[in-house]
Amino acid sequence: MNKTLRQAVIAGNWKMNKTRPEAKALITDLIPLVKDADCGVVICVPYTNLETALELTAGTNIKVGAENCHWAKSGAFTGEISADMLAEMGVEYVVIGHSERRQYFGETDVTVNQRVRAALDAGLKVILCVGELLEQREQGITEEIVSMQTKIALGGVSAEELKRIIIAYEPVWAIGTGKTATAEQANEVNHCIRETVSKLYGQAAGDAMTIQYGGSMNAANAEELLAQPDVDGGLIGGASLKAPDFATIVKAASK
């Protein structure tokens, strides 16, 4: 982390977990544990928990995000939620391009860009996910893949709008597998992403960009990962479902 240039942000991605009573219990436990955090704290929860999360976190330092949004403002898209619907509720953040959306639901670089555009137009802040498959890492094309994903996702995004985007590097092979990139590997790719942003928008914009690591960061490895100069926080999966574990990661990012 380099807090002199940019904010560190720890965001929890709950995925498809927690009923409303379970969400209420988790958030209630979490609030006192992270109230003194010296970093941004976000919880990205299932749609059914958004209202609960917004009510419970009102007046706290915890921000609320959704896990996806559609690119259209409205229309015949059964089962989808628009960015305007999220913004109207008071949701501040939205995760876009998560590897599970790409892997299981046909998300492409183009639709990721369309969703980013919709989210920004609605006034939301975006946590934009990029990352390579295992075979792409083994082929030695990680930087090309991640750079391309970043460039396409940011198509049509202005320098001013860029300030509302966080990028999360998520190696697909490390999502939910228990495998984690080494601290050095994470930093190397995060640095590549920063260089890509710098080439598009200038060095100052690259330096100011918060770039998280999102591949199985947990309470045990967070401190080592966050000690890297280009790792500005984490997009946390499994560990975000346990208040003490999530709080430990937030504490590591508060140093």
C-alpha positions as CSV (number, residue, x, y, z in Angstrom):
1,M,0.0,0.0,0.0
2,N,1.0,3.6,-0.5
3,K,-1.5,5.6,1.4
4,T,0.2,8.9,0.6
5,L,-1.0,8.5,-3.0
6,R,-4.3,6.6,-2.7
7,Q,-6.8,5.1,-0.3
8,A,-6.6,1.5,0.8
9,V,-10.0,-0.2,0.5
10,I,-11.1,-3.6,1.9
11,A,-14.3,-4.8,0.3
12,G,-16.2,-7.9,1.2
13,N,-17.9,-9.9,-1.6
14,W,-20.5,-12.1,0.1
15,K,-21.4,-13.8,-3.2
16,M,-24.6,-16.0,-2.8
17,N,-24.5,-16.2,0.9
18,K,-26.6,-15.1,4.0
19,T,-30.3,-14.8,4.5
20,R,-31.5,-11.5,5.9
21,P,-31.3,-12.6,9.6
22,E,-27.8,-14.0,9.0
23,A,-26.8,-10.8,7.3
24,K,-28.1,-8.7,10.2
25,A,-26.1,-10.8,12.7
26,L,-22.9,-10.6,10.6
27,I,-23.2,-6.8,10.1
28,T,-24.1,-6.2,13.7
29,D,-20.9,-8.1,14.8
30,L,-18.8,-6.3,12.2
31,I,-19.7,-2.7,12.9
32,P,-17.8,-2.4,16.3
33,L,-14.8,-4.4,15.0
34,V,-14.1,-2.0,12.1
35,K,-15.3,1.4,13.4
36,D,-11.7,2.7,13.8
37,A,-10.5,1.5,10.4
38,D,-7.9,3.7,8.7
39,C,-9.0,2.4,5.3
40,G,-12.2,2.2,3.3
41,V,-14.6,-0.6,4.3
42,V,-17.2,-1.9,1.9
43,I,-19.6,-4.9,2.0
44,C,-21.0,-6.1,-1.3
45,V,-24.0,-8.2,-0.5
46,P,-26.8,-10.1,-2.4
47,Y,-29.7,-8.0,-3.6
48,T,-32.0,-9.4,-0.9
49,N,-29.6,-8.1,1.8
50,L,-29.1,-4.6,0.4
51,E,-31.9,-3.0,2.4
52,T,-30.8,-4.7,5.6
53,A,-27.2,-3.6,5.0
54,L,-28.1,0.0,4.2
55,E,-30.3,0.3,7.4
56,L,-27.7,-1.2,9.7
57,T,-24.7,0.6,8.3
58,A,-26.3,4.1,8.3
59,G,-24.1,6.4,10.2
60,T,-21.1,4.0,10.3
61,N,-17.9,3.9,8.3
62,I,-19.1,0.8,6.3
63,K,-20.2,1.4,2.7
64,V,-22.6,-0.9,0.9
65,G,-22.2,-2.4,-2.6
66,A,-24.1,-4.7,-4.9
67,E,-22.5,-7.7,-6.7
68,N,-23.6,-6.8,-10.2
69,C,-25.9,-4.6,-12.3
70,H,-27.3,-4.7,-15.8
71,W,-26.3,-2.3,-18.6
72,A,-29.8,-1.2,-19.5
73,K,-31.8,1.4,-17.5
74,S,-34.9,-0.8,-17.7
75,G,-36.6,-3.3,-19.9
76,A,-37.4,-6.9,-20.6
77,F,-34.4,-8.4,-18.7
78,T,-36.1,-10.9,-16.4
79,G,-34.1,-11.4,-13.2
80,E,-31.7,-8.4,-13.7
81,I,-31.3,-5.3,-11.6
82,S,-30.4,-1.9,-13.1
83,A,-27.8,0.5,-11.8
84,D,-30.5,3.2,-11.3
85,M,-32.4,0.8,-9.0
86,L,-29.3,0.4,-6.9
87,A,-28.5,4.1,-6.8
88,E,-32.1,4.9,-5.8
89,M,-31.8,2.6,-2.8
90,G,-28.7,4.4,-1.6
91,V,-26.2,1.7,-2.7
92,E,-22.8,3.3,-3.3
93,Y,-20.7,0.6,-4.9
94,V,-21.2,-2.2,-7.4
95,V,-18.8,-5.1,-8.3
96,I,-18.5,-5.6,-12.1
97,G,-16.8,-8.3,-14.1
98,H,-16.2,-10.7,-11.3
99,S,-14.6,-13.9,-12.5
100,E,-17.6,-16.0,-11.5
101,R,-19.8,-13.7,-13.6
102,R,-17.4,-14.3,-16.5
103,Q,-17.1,-18.0,-15.9
104,Y,-20.7,-19.0,-15.2
105,F,-22.9,-16.3,-16.7
106,G,-21.3,-15.5,-20.0
107,E,-19.9,-12.1,-19.0
108,T,-17.5,-10.7,-21.7
109,D,-15.1,-7.8,-21.8
110,V,-17.7,-5.9,-23.9
111,T,-20.6,-6.5,-21.4
112,V,-18.3,-5.6,-18.5
113,N,-17.6,-2.2,-20.3
114,Q,-21.4,-1.7,-20.8
115,R,-22.1,-2.4,-17.1
116,V,-19.3,-0.1,-16.0
117,R,-20.8,2.7,-18.2
118,A,-24.3,2.1,-16.8
119,A,-23.0,2.2,-13.2
120,L,-21.0,5.4,-13.7
121,D,-24.0,7.0,-15.4
122,A,-26.1,6.2,-12.4
123,G,-23.6,7.8,-10.0
124,L,-22.3,4.5,-8.5
125,K,-18.7,3.7,-7.7
126,V,-17.3,0.6,-9.4
127,I,-15.1,-2.3,-8.2
128,L,-13.9,-3.6,-11.6
129,C,-12.5,-7.1,-11.6
130,V,-9.9,-8.4,-14.0
131,G,-7.8,-11.5,-14.0
132,E,-6.3,-14.4,-15.9
133,L,-7.1,-18.1,-16.2
134,L,-4.7,-20.7,-15.0
135,E,-3.8,-21.7,-18.6
136,Q,-3.1,-18.1,-19.5
137,R,-0.7,-17.7,-16.6
138,E,1.0,-20.9,-17.6
139,Q,1.3,-19.6,-21.2
140,G,3.0,-16.4,-19.8
141,I,0.4,-14.0,-21.1
142,T,-1.0,-12.8,-17.8
143,E,0.0,-9.2,-18.3
144,E,-1.4,-9.1,-21.9
145,I,-4.7,-10.5,-20.7
146,V,-5.1,-8.2,-17.7
147,S,-4.0,-5.2,-19.6
148,M,-6.5,-5.9,-22.4
149,Q,-9.4,-6.5,-19.9
150,T,-8.6,-3.2,-18.2
151,K,-8.4,-1.2,-21.5
152,I,-11.7,-2.6,-22.8
153,A,-13.5,-2.2,-19.5
154,L,-12.4,1.5,-19.3
155,G,-13.5,2.3,-22.9
156,G,-15.4,5.6,-22.9
157,V,-14.6,6.3,-19.2
158,S,-13.4,9.9,-18.6
159,A,-10.5,10.9,-16.3
160,E,-13.0,12.4,-13.9
161,E,-15.1,9.2,-13.9
162,L,-12.0,7.1,-13.4
163,K,-11.9,8.5,-9.8
164,R,-15.0,6.4,-9.1
165,I,-13.4,3.2,-10.1
166,I,-11.4,0.7,-8.0
167,I,-9.7,-2.2,-9.9
168,A,-9.5,-5.6,-8.3
169,Y,-7.0,-8.1,-9.7
170,E,-8.5,-11.5,-9.4
171,P,-6.5,-14.4,-10.8
172,V,-9.3,-16.8,-11.7
173,W,-7.2,-19.8,-10.6
174,A,-7.1,-18.3,-7.0
175,I,-10.9,-17.6,-6.6
176,G,-12.4,-19.9,-4.0
177,T,-9.7,-22.5,-4.5
178,G,-7.6,-21.7,-1.5
179,K,-4.7,-21.0,-3.8
180,T,-3.3,-17.5,-3.5
181,A,-0.8,-15.7,-5.7
182,T,2.4,-14.9,-3.9
183,A,2.7,-11.4,-2.6
184,E,5.2,-10.8,-5.3
185,Q,3.0,-12.2,-8.1
186,A,0.0,-10.0,-6.8
187,N,2.2,-6.9,-6.8
188,E,3.6,-7.6,-10.2
189,V,0.2,-7.8,-11.9
190,N,-1.2,-4.9,-9.9
191,H,1.8,-2.8,-11.1
192,C,1.0,-3.9,-14.7
193,I,-2.6,-2.7,-14.2
194,R,-1.3,0.6,-12.8
195,E,1.0,1.1,-15.7
196,T,-1.9,0.4,-18.1
197,V,-4.1,3.0,-16.4
198,S,-1.1,5.4,-16.5
199,K,-0.7,5.0,-20.2
200,L,-4.4,5.7,-20.7
201,Y,-4.9,8.6,-18.3
202,G,-1.4,9.8,-17.2
203,Q,0.9,8.9,-14.4
204,A,-1.0,10.9,-11.7
205,A,-4.2,8.9,-12.5
206,G,-2.3,5.7,-12.3
207,D,-0.7,6.6,-9.0
208,A,-4.1,7.6,-7.6
209,M,-5.8,4.4,-8.6
210,T,-6.7,2.0,-5.8
211,I,-5.9,-1.5,-7.0
212,Q,-7.0,-4.4,-4.8
213,Y,-6.0,-8.0,-4.8
214,G,-8.9,-10.5,-4.8
215,G,-7.7,-14.0,-4.9
216,S,-8.3,-15.8,-1.6
217,M,-6.9,-13.0,0.6
218,N,-7.6,-14.0,4.2
219,A,-6.7,-13.2,7.8
220,A,-3.5,-15.2,7.6
221,N,-2.0,-13.7,4.4
222,A,-3.5,-10.2,4.3
223,E,-0.6,-8.5,6.0
224,E,2.0,-9.9,3.6
225,L,-0.1,-9.0,0.6
226,L,-0.9,-5.5,1.8
227,A,2.7,-4.8,2.5
228,Q,3.3,-4.8,-1.3
229,P,3.6,-1.2,-2.8
230,D,1.0,-1.8,-5.5
231,V,-1.6,-3.8,-3.4
232,D,-4.1,-1.2,-2.1
233,G,-6.5,-3.5,-0.3
234,G,-8.5,-6.6,-1.1
235,L,-11.8,-7.9,-2.5
236,I,-12.5,-10.5,0.1
237,G,-14.6,-13.6,-0.6
238,G,-14.9,-16.3,2.1
239,A,-13.2,-14.4,4.8
240,S,-15.8,-11.6,4.5
241,L,-18.4,-14.0,5.9
242,K,-16.8,-14.1,9.3
243,A,-16.7,-10.8,11.1
244,P,-13.4,-11.5,13.1
245,D,-11.6,-12.6,9.9
246,F,-12.8,-9.6,7.9
247,A,-11.9,-7.3,10.8
248,T,-8.4,-8.7,10.9
249,I,-7.9,-7.9,7.2
250,V,-9.3,-4.4,7.8
251,K,-6.8,-4.0,10.6
252,A,-3.9,-5.1,8.4
253,A,-5.0,-2.4,5.8
254,S,-5.2,0.2,8.6
255,K,-1.5,0.1,9.4
